[in-house]
Amino acid sequence: MTKILAAIGRNALAALASFGRIGIFTFATLMHALGRPFYVREFGHALLTVGYFSLPVVGLTTIFTGGALALQIYAGGARFNAEAVVPQIVAIGMVRELGPVLVGLMIAARVTSSIAAEIATMKVTEQIDALVTLSTNPMKYLTVPRVLAALVVVPVLVGIGDVIGIMGGYLVATKTLGFNEAAYLQNTYDFLQSSDLVSSLVKGSVFGGIAAIMGCYYGMNSGRGAQGVGRATKGSVEAAAVLILAANFVLTGVFFSA
Amino acid sequence: MIRFDNIHKAFGDNKVLRGVNLHIPKGESMVIIGGSGTGKSVALKCVLGLVEPDAGTILVDGKDSRTNDRDAFLARFGMLFQGGALFDSLTVWQNVAFRLLRGSLKRPKEEARAIAIEKLRRVGLKADVADQFPAELSGGMQKRVGLARAIAAEPEIIFFDEPTTGLDPIMAGVINDLIREIVVEMGATAMTITHDMSSVRAIADKVAMLHDGVIQWTGPVSEMDASGDPYLDQFIHGRAEGPIEAVR
């Protein structure tokens, strides 16, 4: 029993220490973002890799989810004669929750892993040391552009994902469930409030920041060799996914608890 | 020019450096030899601030290497890394001109490119490799690009970390000759880490042997073979028997 408690205690302490290190890393990133130099080329490249090249996976994920949501709500609503609420629930479900969370998780899978693997490989092959000897701060050159790009571009992806998800529900509802096309769109438009959109975009920005910081943190702190790169990549995706879901819970509470 | 004064460094229980004392005069080429894991790279990285010593000081021109003005301090150095450490996402010329495209040594892009191509030519590469990516080059060519990057900003001090590792003997000889020529031509102070004895004889003015965390022997390369030091003798002749324990 004592051994079990000791193991739990050790793991809890290790987790708290990790949180502390991630907190310090995040603070250092923000501090570096405030000072010169700012690497515009790297920022532009990060905008493309985080944003533009993530569009296909975001689009496919949200369109299928929107369609499935419409089917579920229709089937569930039929139990108490509430099939008509499909447009409203698809809209609120996509914009408030599924859009930001799914995009966040897709970014964690696609971008966090890629950032962690790239930076970890740079560390293993001494490219990070080379940056230092070339008078370039790795935090400014590698971390800041990626984190700022994610903060800016992931809300845009979430907005696009919200629209595509709603359109997925629209297609299923109008083509297979017999909803009127104009009425569906009007109901969706009428039901959504500006606070829904704001919460969606804020969540997108926070999730993007989490995804990029986790990728950079695990990459910068990776172990040696191929195993070190693999562990960094796996750890970054796990941490980003869990933190995104935890942040979603907190933000939902902040926006909608009243 | 570079003075190690009682440098200690441990990683956990592993005491790698246990009081390194070494002086490298200006314009001299010092080669540090020693077995794998004896702390040669750690000593070099301590100078550049990539590793923080636990105790002791490193002076460069009489000034502590832990200076606040890192940019100006590092601008005096060039370094060739063991694996080249070229940036995969940049073309060859952008790698060579990295320092000339940003920071205190920034030049206009065309001028930086022209300097990069000139440095590539100096290390025996043609201008047509300038727009290729490092992954498209052979190991020997990557080493040359790394060398071109190390000398691009005309540094006063150049570090070479295992410059011939992974190269065939002929290419290793070419790289050794290039290093020697460039160091003499630039009048730079050089510090090389290697356990390749052909590199030692080609590059060194002086040799220092690191063993058990301290400098075991140091002296001119011409005196190395007749040093009478049993550790150095065993190392330079590659004997399994001797005071240095070989793990079998």
Interface residues (C-beta under 8 A of the other chain):
Chain A: P37 Y39 H45 M122 T125 E126 Q127 D129 A130 V132 T133 L134 S135 T136
Chain B: K45 L48 G49 L50 R70 D71 L74 A75 F77 G78 M79 F81 Q82 G83 A85 L86 F87 D88 S89 F98 R99 R102 G103 S104 L105 R149
